[in-house]
Amino acid sequence: MALKPVIGKLVSKRVVLASASPRRQEILANVGLRFEVVPSWFKETLEKSSFAVPYEYAIETAKQKALEVANRMHLKHLRTPDIVIGADTIVTVGKQILEKPVDKQDAYKMLSSLSGKEHSVFTGVAIVHCSSKDNRLETEVTDFYEETKVKFAELSEELLWEYIHSGEPMDKAGGYGIQALGGMLVEYVHGDFLNVVGFPLNHFCKKLAELYYPPLKHTIQHVKHDSIPSVETFENLSDGESDSSNPMQHKSANKLERNGVPLSGAIHTPVNSGSIQPVCTVAVENQSGVMEYPAKFPSKIVELMDGFRASKALFVASKLKVFDLLKDKCILKPVDVANKIEASVCGTERLLDACASLGLLEKTHQGYSNTDSANTYLVSDREYSLHGYIIHSNDRLWHLFTHLEVAVKEGTMQTHQAFGKETEDLFQDSSYHSVEAKQRFMTAMHSIAKLTARDVATAFDLSQFRSVCDLGGCTGVLAHELVQKNPNLNVTVFDLPDVIANVSCFQPSGQHITPVAFTAGDFFKDNLPEADLYILSLILHDLNDEKIHILLSKISAICKPGSALLLAEIVLDEEKTHPPRAVLQSLSMTEGKQRSGSEYKQLLEKYGFTNVQIKITGNVLDAILGFKKTSAH
Ligand SMILES: C[S@@+](CC[C@H](N)C(=O)[O-])C[C@H]1O[C@@H](n2cnc3c(N)ncnc32)[C@H](O)[C@@H]1O
């Protein structure tokens, strides 16, 4: 069986499924996985509103379920499993997250909200690898989610109650089971069916393959799969090309090829016949009678070539507030959008189509509307909106990057060339910068921080600290996240006077918000507020060695033994080629540089910080924590 080698990697391991769901057990048992079932005691009570998007809730719940079982087995049963698998399935309709109904009335409410509508089923999965070191449990978590869209037929009251009285809805997310009677309610399913049943097997196997079969780079041709590919092709899925949207690769057959040559010698036949042709590496005889294989389609390169068009389409649609117009399920025709944004109808229609092709808008015969992710991240007044950073990218970074060639040739930054007399330092030389430019920069920092602050704030246990000073903390997003997670902390944001003067409009409102203090000053020149934990988030990578020396010497001098410094930066791998976002950012940097984990460790140690710990969060920013040496060191 094709899946065996992937599943076979787990044969010698103690695998535990942290779920009582008989459906999940059946799905995994059916593919030959041998595992023990230890249902998790983790209560599904995470605060849903604290997650930006519903699948994050499902992933976090899956992770907590698996970690609870791993810990319990390690501590109570003194048996450390090798792998614990956790999963959580939720149904979302509109903004509502539906889990299992508590009673028949609840089931009725859920099912009637699904009647006649399309909804999403998300399953979050966590694969926790466990080991025991000095009797301590060490875990490494890999997680992912899968989304399937399901549409229900219009359900009559009679049908609804008949189904509820069957008892089937009670232990199922969303109040139905698609594999049994509930299947009769369903008009269509887009995506992985097993995901709706409770476990996304295909995605799970791909993840296992990524974990256990390192990709063979550059040698294997990638093809897009419609359903579970043969196991060899699982090896290749981590390469970006397999995700290509190249239409030529759609719905192609899935046999392994090396250097464009089908290993089996077979010519591919499409799985789904249709007008789109698969990328068949068909040998062609040349004039000398030698079989030649045409070069494979360079989808990754083509994607990069076209990337600037996609970015600019996103920037312009954001700048013209297209996503604001289409928020909250508003559906508009091009002419209505054109009128509202005061643009030509033909230009607007092209822009809307471009956004639809990029997955930012949905297009139906009624008009255009936002996708879920546009509603969450592109509408300008949403909590996790990236609008501010997109405008910053359009108005500032884009211009800077048009001077990249000169920057590379001369080895200098091109801020002056791109922005005339302006200096790079927006807040230091007030006369060159408008209030608007400063506000734009703060909005950009604020929007990125909203997405990164939680991971930074929870990267380490900070309960030993009493006072924190976030140096260059801007609008205070990280500060608020810290007090929310550690209510006993006194947190001060220290930033330049022009920034502090403008922070009020960025502050969260509500009765239960613990206050954060804001202090104006220059961290190079002024005395720093006293604290037992200092934070530098997105500061060091922008500074040259001399400025870093001034700042870190100052922090080191004020830190008492036992106090600490927390850096939040993107940590490069040791070869400095990953993650690409950081490497590309270097191209537009002024005088600073991005660093690897060992470089940050060395830097902190040089200024008297020891026991340096690095946490790669998997989000945009990573965290590095070092403690001021005690005199014994
Ligand atoms: C790149 S932003 C990072 C903002 C925030 N820490 C974050 O992670 O989102 C740099 C911040 O450092 C502040 N800053 C720059 N020079 C400063 C100085 N000399 N003294 C205090 N703050 C400064 C800027 O005003 C800005 O808010």
PDBQT file of the ligand as one rigid body, heavy atoms in Angstrom, charges set to zero:
ROOT
HETATM    1  C1  LIG A 701      11.152  49.269  14.332  1.00  0.00    +0.000 C 
HETATM    2  S1  LIG A 701      10.266  50.071  15.569  1.00  0.00    +0.000 S 
HETATM    3  C2  LIG A 701       9.888  48.769  16.665  1.00  0.00    +0.000 C 
HETATM    4  C3  LIG A 701       8.689  49.066  17.472  1.00  0.00    +0.000 C 
HETATM    5  C4  LIG A 701       8.297  47.977  18.475  1.00  0.00    +0.000 C 
HETATM    6  N1  LIG A 701       9.352  47.699  19.423  1.00  0.00    +0.000 N 
HETATM    7  C5  LIG A 701       7.861  46.703  17.757  1.00  0.00    +0.000 C 
HETATM    8  O1  LIG A 701       8.498  45.662  17.937  1.00  0.00    +0.000 OA
HETATM    9  O2  LIG A 701       6.880  46.757  17.033  1.00  0.00    +0.000 OA
HETATM   10  C6  LIG A 701      11.544  50.956  16.417  1.00  0.00    +0.000 C 
HETATM   11  C7  LIG A 701      11.022  51.772  17.584  1.00  0.00    +0.000 C 
HETATM   12  O3  LIG A 701      12.147  52.292  18.281  1.00  0.00    +0.000 OA
HETATM   13  C8  LIG A 701      11.914  53.659  18.591  1.00  0.00    +0.000 C 
HETATM   14  N2  LIG A 701      13.198  54.351  18.735  1.00  0.00    +0.000 N 
HETATM   15  C9  LIG A 701      14.107  54.594  17.745  1.00  0.00    +0.000 A 
HETATM   16  N3  LIG A 701      15.155  55.275  18.245  1.00  0.00    +0.000 NA
HETATM   17  C10 LIG A 701      14.903  55.455  19.559  1.00  0.00    +0.000 A 
HETATM   18  C11 LIG A 701      15.626  56.091  20.614  1.00  0.00    +0.000 A 
HETATM   19  N4  LIG A 701      16.794  56.662  20.375  1.00  0.00    +0.000 N 
HETATM   20  N5  LIG A 701      15.088  56.105  21.848  1.00  0.00    +0.000 NA
HETATM   21  C12 LIG A 701      13.874  55.511  22.079  1.00  0.00    +0.000 A 
HETATM   22  N6  LIG A 701      13.161  54.890  21.127  1.00  0.00    +0.000 NA
HETATM   23  C13 LIG A 701      13.667  54.871  19.883  1.00  0.00    +0.000 A 
HETATM   24  C14 LIG A 701      11.109  54.130  17.398  1.00  0.00    +0.000 C 
HETATM   25  O4  LIG A 701      10.429  55.312  17.710  1.00  0.00    +0.000 OA
HETATM   26  C15 LIG A 701      10.184  52.957  17.157  1.00  0.00    +0.000 C 
HETATM   27  O5  LIG A 701       9.032  53.025  17.927  1.00  0.00    +0.000 OA
ENDROOT
TORSDOF 0
